């Protein structure tokens, strides 16, 4: 089986380190599917669901990413995410509340720093909601 080494890290923690046979990354130009031995690329990551097919696991591993940077080498894929949360740590109500709070903070921002922080919080909430939507769509198949 063809596999590649995958590293997913956020500003706060190491999210995933291991092998995968296929990875889908949400990029600014759309979802990018990556198999082992992919041509080297770099891309910006947009908020959404990072999906990993891990050998021996019956279901995809899902990680909500709020943005960041993707680097692909033939035998290694690295995602440096601004914020990343594993799907099992997500909660729909909490993510919706975080989205509303971030939107309110954006409208009340008094300076560039508070606006940037509020926008980052909004991107993290949107990434979680997109990942939860993807999970729901897969369960309904």
C-alpha positions in Angstrom: 0.0 0.0 0.0 1.3 3.4 -0.9 1.5 5.7 2.1 3.0 9.1 3.0 3.9 10.7 6.3 1.5 13.4 7.4 2.0 16.1 10.0 -0.8 18.5 11.1 0.2 21.1 13.6 -1.5 24.2 14.9 -0.2 27.2 16.7 -1.2 25.5 20.0 -0.6 21.8 19.6 0.5 18.8 17.4 -2.8 17.5 16.0 -1.7 14.5 13.9 1.5 12.7 13.1 1.3 9.4 11.2 0.7 7.7 7.9 -2.0 8.3 5.4 -2.9 6.9 2.0 -4.9 9.9 0.9 -5.5 13.4 2.2 -8.0 16.1 1.1 -7.0 19.6 2.0 -9.3 22.7 1.7 -7.2 25.3 -0.2 -8.0 28.7 -1.5 -8.5 27.3 -5.0 -10.7 24.4 -3.8 -10.3 21.0 -2.3 -7.0 19.3 -3.2 -6.7 15.5 -3.1 -3.2 14.2 -2.4 -1.9 10.7 -2.9 1.6 9.5 -2.0 4.3 10.6 -4.6 2.4 13.8 -5.4 4.4 16.5 -7.1 5.8 19.1 -4.6 3.5 22.0 -4.0 2.8 24.7 -1.5 -0.7 26.3 -1.0 -2.6 28.4 1.4 -5.3 26.5 3.4 -8.8 27.9 3.8 -11.2 27.1 6.6 -12.8 23.7 6.2 -12.4 20.0 6.8 -9.0 18.3 6.4 -9.7 14.6 5.6 -7.2 11.8 6.1 -7.5 8.2 5.0 -5.4 6.4 7.5 -4.4 2.7 6.8 -6.2 0.3 9.1 -8.9 2.9 10.1 -12.4 2.2 9.0 -13.4 5.9 8.7 -11.7 9.1 7.6 -9.9 11.2 10.3 -11.4 14.7 10.1 -9.7 17.8 11.4 -11.2 21.3 11.2 -8.6 23.8 10.0 -9.2 27.6 10.0 -6.4 28.4 7.6 -2.7 28.0 7.3 -0.1 26.6 4.9 0.2 23.3 3.1 3.5 21.8 1.9 3.5 18.6 -0.1 6.6 16.6 -0.9 6.5 13.1 -2.6 6.7 11.2 0.7 5.4 13.8 3.2 2.6 16.2 3.6 2.6 19.0 6.2 -0.2 21.3 7.3 0.7 24.3 9.5 -2.7 25.4 10.6 -3.7 28.6 12.3 -6.2 26.6 14.4 -7.0 22.9 14.1 -9.5 20.8 16.0 -10.1 17.0 15.7 -13.7 16.1 14.8 -14.3 14.2 18.1 -13.6 17.5 20.0 -16.3 19.5 18.1 -19.8 20.4 19.2 -22.4 22.0 16.9 -24.0 24.3 19.5 -20.6 25.5 20.8 -19.3 26.2 17.2 -22.5 28.1 16.3 -22.2 30.2 19.5 -18.5 30.8 18.8 -19.4 32.0 15.3 -22.0 34.4 16.6 -19.6 35.8 19.2 -16.9 36.3 16.6 -19.3 38.1 14.3 -20.3 40.4 17.1 -16.7 41.1 18.0 -15.9 41.9 14.3 -18.7 44.5 14.2 -17.5 46.0 17.5 -13.8 46.0 16.7 -12.1 49.2 17.6 -8.6 48.5 16.1 -6.8 46.2 13.7 -5.6 43.9 16.4 -9.0 43.2 17.8 -10.5 42.8 14.3 -7.8 40.3 13.3 -8.4 38.2 16.5 -12.1 38.3 15.8 -11.6 37.2 12.2 -9.4 34.4 13.3 -12.0 33.2 15.8 -14.7 33.4 13.0 -12.5 31.3 10.7 -12.1 28.7 13.4 -15.8 28.5 14.0 -16.6 28.3 10.3 -14.1 25.4 9.9 -15.7 23.5 12.7 -19.2 24.0 11.2 -18.0 22.9 7.8 -16.5 19.8 9.2 -19.6 19.0 11.2 -21.7 19.5 8.1 -19.4 17.1 6.2 -19.7 14.5 9.0 -23.5 14.8 8.8 -23.6 14.4 5.0 -21.4 11.2 5.3 -23.7 9.7 7.9 -26.8 10.3 5.7 -25.3 8.3 2.7 
